[in-house]
């Protein structure tokens, strides 16, 4: 997955901006600000697990369309709470 492709897809969908930022911080490793590269990234084990459950391989690349679908689902879920 090219992170830039995903970011580009999100940028053209302003309705998903807030959801995307929220999900970045929800999935970030605890204490991410204490470790280099000081970015809110998910744990590598968690990301590998998600790749296996969705694509069948920990080395699979995410589809930008799948990320957009996920964010749309999150947006709908958050609006119900």
FISEZA-339753 format. One line per field, with one value per residue: residue number from 1; residue in one letter; x, y, z of N, C-alpha, C in turn. Coordinates in Angstrom, 1 decimal. Layout:
# residues N
num <- NUM;...;
residuo <- A;...;
nX <- X;...;
nY <- Y;...;
nZ <- Z;...;
caX <- X;...;
caY <- Y;...;
caZ <- Z;...;
cX <- X;...;
cY <- Y;...;
cZ <- Z;...;
//
This chain:
# residues 81
num <- 1;2;3;4;5;6;7;8;9;10;11;12;13;14;15;16;17;18;19;20;21;22;23;24;25;26;27;28;29;30;31;32;33;34;35;36;37;38;39;40;41;42;43;44;45;46;47;48;49;50;51;52;53;54;55;56;57;58;59;60;61;62;63;64;65;66;67;68;69;70;71;72;73;74;75;76;77;78;79;80;81;
residuo <- X;X;X;X;X;X;X;X;X;X;X;X;X;X;X;X;X;X;X;X;X;X;X;X;X;X;X;X;X;X;X;X;X;X;X;X;X;X;X;X;X;X;X;X;X;X;X;X;X;X;X;X;X;X;X;X;X;X;X;X;X;X;X;X;X;X;X;X;X;X;X;X;X;X;X;X;X;X;X;X;X;
nX <- 0.8;0.5;1.1;0.8;-1.1;-3.4;-3.7;-4.2;-6.6;-8.2;-8.0;-9.6;-12.1;-13.7;-15.6;-14.6;-12.3;-12.2;-12.9;-10.7;-8.5;-9.2;-9.2;-6.5;-5.3;-6.7;-5.8;-3.1;0.0;0.3;1.8;3.2;4.4;6.8;8.6;10.9;9.7;8.2;5.6;2.1;1.7;0.3;0.8;3.2;2.7;-0.1;-0.9;0.1;-1.5;-4.1;-3.7;-3.4;-5.9;-7.6;-6.5;-5.0;-2.3;0.5;2.2;0.8;-0.5;-2.4;-5.4;-6.2;-9.0;-10.1;-9.4;-10.7;-13.4;-13.4;-13.0;-15.4;-17.2;-16.4;-17.1;-19.9;-20.4;-19.5;-21.3;-23.6;-23.1;
nY <- -1.2;2.1;4.7;7.4;7.2;6.4;8.6;10.6;9.7;10.0;12.8;13.9;13.5;15.1;14.6;12.4;13.2;13.9;11.4;9.9;11.0;10.5;7.7;7.2;8.0;6.3;3.8;4.0;3.1;2.7;5.4;6.4;8.8;8.8;7.3;6.9;6.8;9.0;9.1;8.5;5.5;2.2;-0.8;-3.2;-5.9;-5.9;-4.7;-6.7;-8.8;-7.8;-7.7;-10.4;-11.4;-10.0;-10.2;-12.6;-12.8;-11.7;-10.0;-8.7;-6.0;-3.1;-2.2;1.0;1.5;-0.3;0.9;3.3;2.3;1.1;3.5;4.8;3.0;3.2;5.9;5.8;4.1;5.6;7.7;6.5;6.2;
nZ <- 0.0;-0.8;1.2;0.5;-1.6;-0.2;1.5;-0.4;-1.4;0.8;1.2;-0.8;0.1;2.2;4.2;5.5;6.8;9.6;10.8;9.8;11.1;13.8;13.8;13.3;15.7;17.5;16.8;17.2;18.8;22.3;24.1;21.9;21.3;22.7;21.4;18.7;15.4;16.4;15.6;15.3;15.0;14.4;16.4;15.1;15.2;15.5;13.1;11.3;12.1;11.3;8.5;7.9;8.6;6.8;4.2;4.1;4.3;6.2;4.9;2.9;0.9;1.8;0.3;-1.1;-1.6;0.3;2.7;2.6;2.6;5.1;6.7;6.1;7.2;9.9;10.4;10.1;12.3;14.5;14.4;15.4;18.0;
caX <- 0.0;1.2;0.4;0.4;-2.3;-4.5;-3.9;-4.8;-8.0;-8.9;-8.1;-10.7;-13.3;-13.6;-16.4;-13.8;-11.1;-12.3;-12.8;-9.4;-7.6;-9.6;-8.8;-5.1;-5.0;-7.2;-5.0;-1.7;0.6;0.3;3.1;3.9;5.2;8.0;9.5;11.2;9.8;7.3;4.4;1.0;1.6;-0.1;1.8;3.5;2.0;-1.5;-1.0;0.3;-2.8;-5.1;-3.4;-3.7;-7.4;-8.3;-5.9;-4.5;-0.9;1.0;2.9;-0.1;-0.6;-3.8;-6.0;-6.8;-10.4;-10.5;-9.2;-11.9;-14.5;-13.2;-13.3;-16.8;-17.8;-16.1;-17.9;-21.3;-20.5;-19.4;-22.5;-24.6;-22.9;
caY <- 0.0;3.4;5.6;8.6;6.9;6.4;10.0;11.3;9.3;10.6;14.2;14.3;13.1;15.9;14.0;11.4;13.7;13.8;10.0;9.4;11.5;9.8;6.3;7.2;8.0;5.1;2.6;4.2;2.4;3.5;6.0;6.5;10.0;8.5;6.5;7.3;8.1;10.0;9.1;7.6;4.3;1.0;-1.9;-4.0;-7.2;-5.7;-4.5;-8.0;-9.6;-7.3;-8.1;-11.8;-11.6;-9.5;-10.6;-13.9;-12.8;-10.5;-9.1;-8.1;-4.5;-2.7;-1.5;2.3;1.4;-0.9;1.8;4.2;1.5;1.0;4.8;5.0;2.2;3.8;7.1;5.4;3.5;6.7;8.5;5.8;6.3;
caZ <- 0.0;-0.8;2.1;-0.2;-2.3;0.8;2.0;-1.5;-1.5;2.0;1.1;-1.7;0.8;3.5;5.2;6.2;7.5;11.1;11.1;9.6;12.2;15.0;13.7;13.4;17.1;18.2;16.5;17.6;19.9;23.5;24.3;20.6;21.3;23.4;20.6;17.3;14.7;17.0;14.8;15.9;14.2;15.1;16.7;13.9;15.4;15.2;11.7;10.7;12.3;10.4;7.1;7.8;8.7;5.7;2.9;4.1;4.5;6.9;4.0;1.9;0.9;1.9;-0.9;-0.7;-1.5;1.5;3.7;2.4;3.1;6.6;7.3;6.0;8.3;11.2;10.5;10.4;13.6;15.4;14.4;16.1;19.5;
cX <- 0.9;0.4;0.0;-0.9;-3.5;-4.8;-4.6;-6.3;-8.9;-9.1;-9.2;-12.1;-13.4;-14.5;-15.7;-12.6;-11.1;-12.2;-11.4;-8.4;-7.9;-9.1;-7.2;-4.7;-5.6;-6.4;-3.5;-1.3;0.6;1.7;3.9;4.8;6.5;9.1;9.7;10.4;8.8;6.1;3.3;0.8;1.1;1.0;2.0;2.8;0.5;-1.8;-0.9;-1.0;-3.9;-4.9;-3.7;-5.2;-8.1;-7.8;-5.2;-3.0;-0.4;1.7;2.1;-0.2;-2.1;-4.2;-6.6;-8.3;-10.9;-10.4;-10.3;-13.2;-14.5;-13.5;-14.8;-17.6;-17.6;-17.0;-19.3;-21.4;-20.4;-20.6;-23.7;-24.4;-23.2;
cY <- 1.2;4.3;6.9;8.4;7.0;7.8;10.8;10.9;9.9;12.1;14.7;14.0;13.9;15.3;12.9;11.9;13.5;12.3;9.5;9.8;10.7;8.4;6.2;7.1;6.8;3.9;2.8;3.4;3.3;4.1;6.3;7.8;9.9;7.8;7.1;6.4;9.1;10.2;8.2;6.4;3.1;0.0;-2.7;-5.3;-7.0;-5.5;-5.9;-8.9;-9.1;-7.7;-9.6;-12.0;-11.0;-10.0;-11.9;-14.0;-11.5;-9.5;-8.5;-6.6;-4.2;-2.0;-0.1;2.2;0.7;0.0;2.8;3.5;1.4;2.4;5.1;4.2;2.8;5.1;6.8;4.8;4.6;7.5;7.8;5.9;7.6;
cZ <- 0.0;0.1;1.4;-1.0;-1.4;1.2;0.9;-1.6;-0.3;1.8;0.2;-1.1;2.2;4.6;6.0;7.0;9.0;11.5;10.9;10.7;13.5;14.9;13.8;14.9;17.9;18.0;16.8;18.8;21.1;23.7;23.0;20.6;22.0;22.6;19.2;16.4;15.2;16.1;15.4;15.0;15.0;15.4;15.4;14.0;15.1;13.7;10.9;10.9;11.4;8.9;6.9;7.7;7.5;4.4;2.9;4.3;5.3;6.0;2.9;2.0;1.0;0.6;-0.4;-0.7;-0.2;2.7;3.7;3.0;4.6;7.3;7.2;7.0;9.6;11.4;10.8;11.8;14.7;15.5;15.2;17.6;20.1;
//
